[in-house]
Amino acid sequence: MASSLTCTGVIWALLSFLCAATSCVGFFMPYWLWGSQLGKPVSFGTFRRCSYPVHDESRQMMVMVEECGRYASFQGIPSAEWRICTIVTGLGCGLLLLVALTALMGCCVSELISRTVGRVAGGIQFLGGKAILKTVFQLPKSEILYRNCFINIKIYPHYPRESSF
């Protein structure tokens, strides 16, 4: 099989695939932020969470459900800012995956990737990475996390550690 990539291009394709796969796995895992709520450890990402409070009607109190899952609906995600982070991160992962798979095909198919296509792919990859980085740094700054979700947060220690339940 002939390749349309140079040795550097093959390395770029492999690293692109590894980065895209890591980003996609990270997007689907609920371990972006760690903290505690009602004395139990909690963690969550943009659309999945582990250990969350629910109101127990029989005992008339809040209890922690100690399991992982996604929000019941897109509107169930706690804030508009958080929903935007979910969309932007998903789009970023999609762009990275598209470029990575195209680059991997370029390892096997001759004349698939030209210099211009490589530059465009690099630009798309830059945008996808920038989208993911923006949300990784923006989501933890969401005020709703500190007002409603965590008593103790293990990252970003400059934010208040009090929760106003």
C-alpha positions in Angstrom: 0.0 0.0 0.0 1.3 3.4 -0.9 1.1 6.3 1.5 0.4 9.9 0.8 2.3 10.9 4.0 5.9 11.5 4.8 7.5 9.9 7.9 6.5 13.1 9.8 3.0 12.8 8.5 2.7 9.2 9.7 3.9 10.2 13.2 1.4 13.1 13.0 -1.4 10.7 12.0 -0.7 8.3 14.9 -0.4 11.0 17.5 -3.6 12.6 16.1 -5.4 9.4 16.6 -4.1 8.9 20.1 -5.1 12.4 21.1 -8.5 12.1 19.5 -9.2 8.8 21.2 -8.0 10.2 24.6 -10.2 13.3 24.1 -13.3 11.2 23.2 -12.8 8.9 26.2 -12.3 11.9 28.5 -15.5 13.5 27.1 -17.6 10.4 27.9 -16.1 9.8 31.4 -17.6 11.5 34.4 -14.3 12.2 36.2 -13.6 15.8 35.2 -14.2 17.3 38.7 -14.0 15.6 42.1 -15.5 16.8 45.3 -17.9 15.9 48.1 -21.5 16.4 48.8 -23.5 15.2 51.8 -20.3 13.6 53.1 -19.9 11.4 50.0 -17.4 11.7 47.2 -18.9 12.9 43.9 -17.5 13.4 40.4 -18.8 14.5 37.1 -18.1 15.6 33.6 -20.1 17.6 31.1 -23.0 15.2 30.8 -22.3 12.3 33.2 -22.0 12.2 37.0 -21.2 9.8 39.8 -22.9 10.0 43.2 -25.7 12.6 43.2 -28.3 13.7 45.7 -32.0 12.9 45.3 -35.0 13.6 47.5 -36.2 10.4 49.3 -40.0 10.8 49.7 -40.3 8.1 52.3 -37.7 9.6 54.6 -38.3 13.2 53.6 -34.6 13.9 53.2 -31.8 14.1 50.7 -29.9 10.9 50.1 -27.0 10.2 47.8 -27.3 7.8 44.9 -23.9 6.2 44.6 -23.9 5.2 41.0 -22.7 6.8 37.7 -25.0 7.9 35.0 -25.9 10.6 32.5 -28.5 13.4 33.0 -32.0 12.3 32.1 -32.2 14.9 29.4 -30.1 17.7 27.8 -32.2 20.2 29.8 -31.3 18.3 33.0 -27.7 19.6 32.7 -27.5 22.2 35.5 -26.9 25.4 33.6 -26.8 26.9 30.1 -23.1 27.4 30.4 -22.6 23.8 31.2 -24.8 22.7 28.2 -22.7 24.9 25.9 -19.5 23.2 27.3 -21.0 19.8 26.5 -21.8 20.9 22.9 -18.5 22.6 22.3 -16.5 19.7 23.7 -18.4 17.2 21.7 -17.8 19.2 18.5 -14.1 19.5 19.3 -13.8 15.7 19.9 -15.7 15.1 16.6 -13.3 17.4 14.7 -10.2 15.7 16.2 -11.6 12.3 15.4 -12.5 13.3 11.8 -8.9 14.6 11.1 -7.3 11.6 12.9 -9.2 9.1 10.9 -8.6 10.9 7.6 -4.9 11.1 8.5 -4.8 7.3 9.2 -6.4 6.6 5.9 -3.7 8.8 4.3 -1.2 6.3 5.7 -2.7 3.6 3.4 -4.0 5.5 0.4 -1.7 7.3 -2.0 -2.5 10.8 -3.0 -5.2 11.2 -0.4 -3.5 13.9 1.6 -1.8 16.8 -0.2 0.1 19.6 1.4 -3.0 21.8 1.2 -5.2 19.1 2.7 -2.6 18.6 5.5 -2.6 22.3 6.3 -6.4 22.5 6.4 -6.5 19.4 8.6 -4.0 21.0 10.9 -6.2 24.1 11.1 -9.3 21.9 11.9 -7.3 20.1 14.5 -6.2 23.3 16.1 -9.9 24.5 16.3 -11.0 21.1 17.8 -8.2 21.2 20.4 -8.9 24.9 21.2 -12.6 24.1 21.7 -11.8 21.2 24.1 -9.3 23.3 26.1 -11.7 26.2 26.3 -14.3 24.0 27.9 -11.9 22.1 30.2 -10.9 25.4 31.7 -14.3 27.1 31.5 -16.5 24.4 33.1 -14.8 24.3 36.5 -15.3 28.1 36.7 -19.0 27.7 36.5 -20.6 29.4 39.4 -23.3 26.8 39.7 -20.7 24.2 40.6 -19.8 26.2 43.7 -23.3 27.2 44.7 -25.0 23.9 44.2 -22.6 21.0 43.7 -19.5 20.9 45.9 -18.6 21.5 49.5 -15.0 20.6 48.9 -13.5 20.7 45.5 -10.1 19.2 44.8 -9.1 21.5 42.0 -9.0 25.3 41.6 -8.4 26.0 45.3 -8.9 29.8 44.8 -12.6 29.3 44.7 -14.7 29.4 47.9 -15.1 26.0 49.6 -18.5 26.8 51.1 -21.6 25.5 49.5 -25.0 27.2 49.9 -27.4 24.3 49.9 
